[in-house]
């Protein structure tokens, strides 16, 4: 979905507009009910992991998929990532191709069959918790702490694909970033599912030494949570003087990039974007634009690795 999220989605409580849209959440309620009752395929020849979300977009699925791929590869498993093909998600597909061995298919079942035919031990899906046909061996849900579940309502009344109570059906929760609210997120999760495992993560800039802290920066992005991009720069003392935000998965046109370059020149600023946005830019402009290279860091990573060992062996 390429749109900017309504501001009322991330209020702590539903407001008038949210209540007004509740009747339109019925299709999602029906779909979620069908997800529960439909019999799904289980595969004995391969271990399947899905990293997804119930909060729409911007929860860090792809960085976690890449991190998990690296961890499992070091554990000596023959691992591959997979993503269902969507024409508007070329950014995430390109990142996975650049950083992992991956399969992009129109149907997730086809990805599993391809992985089995190629003698893979583990397949990691970037997105797909709401897939009707696969019973994954490990189901991981991602959240950003600063957004958590927003106003707690289903799309379009709020940002949720499923109600938070659906966490009782999942195995692991990853909480990314900082919690700026008074809500005790972990306590809320454990009340829903006392057996679920909770891990925390943060982003670390890998090319900070290439950024000039004495310069001004014009930043732009088309990601699910653009505030996280700006925040990590400010936290690392990068001087952001102007920001331009596009919709998630935005496909940049020549005119868009031309305007960005012209605006940056007017304020005498260097241009910086995310790696996810950078891979969508044409080669003739990338010399004028830098990107931020980040890596997901898992707190208590060894504890998570031990957990994976138990699940995969």
C-alpha positions, 0 to 999 in steps of 0.5 A: 500500500503506497499511502501516508498513514493518517495521523490518528492511527497512532493516537493512544486511543481511537478518535472520532474519525477512527470510530467512523471507519469501524464498519469498514474493518469488517472485511479484515475481521472476516479475513482474520477469521478465515485465517484461523479456520483454514487448514494450512500446509506443513512441510517436513523437508524444510524449516520455515520461518516468517518475519511479519507484522500485524502493524501495517508497515515500518516495523523492521521486517527486512533488516531482521530477515537479513540479520536472521539469515546471517545468524542461521548461515553461521549456524551451518544451515543451508538457508535462503530468504523469500518474498512474495512478489509485489510490483511496488516493493522492488526496494525490499526485493533488491535489498534481499537480493543484495544481502542474501540468497533469496527467492522472489515468487508470486506464491509463497508455496512456490518459494517453499517448493523451490527451496526444497528442490534446492536442498535448503534446510531453512527458508525465511519469509520477509512478510507473510504472517497472514498467508492462508496456505502455510503453517510456519515452524516459527512465526515472528512479529515485529513492532516499533516501540514508538508506534507499538499498536497505535490506536489499537484498531483494524485497518482503516480505523487504525494501523492493525492487520490483526487485533493485538490479541492475535499475538497468542498465535505467534512464537516471538515478538521483536521490539525495535527502537525506543519506547517513548510512551508510558505503556509497558509493552512487554507486560501487555504482550505477556498478558496475551501470551505468557509463552511468547518470547520477546527480544529487543533490537536497535539499529546501528549506523555502519558508515557513520565515519563517511558522514560529515558532522560539520556539514548540513544534510537534506534527507529524504525517504519513502519508508514505512517509519520515516521518523526513525531515519531522522531520529537515528541521524540526530542521535548521532549528531548529524545536522539535518536541516531539511527533510522530504518524506514520500510514501512507503515503497515510493518509485522515484521519478527523474523530476523528484530527484532533480527537485531534491538536488536543486533544493539541497543546493539552495540550502547548501546541504549534502543529500542523504537517504536510506539504503532502501531508497537508494537502491531505487535511484538511477545510476546517473544521480547516485553520485550526488546522493549518499545513503545511510547503511544500518545494521540491526543489533539484537540485544541478548543475541546469544539468547536468541541464537540458543532459542533458534537452535532449539527450534531448528534442531 
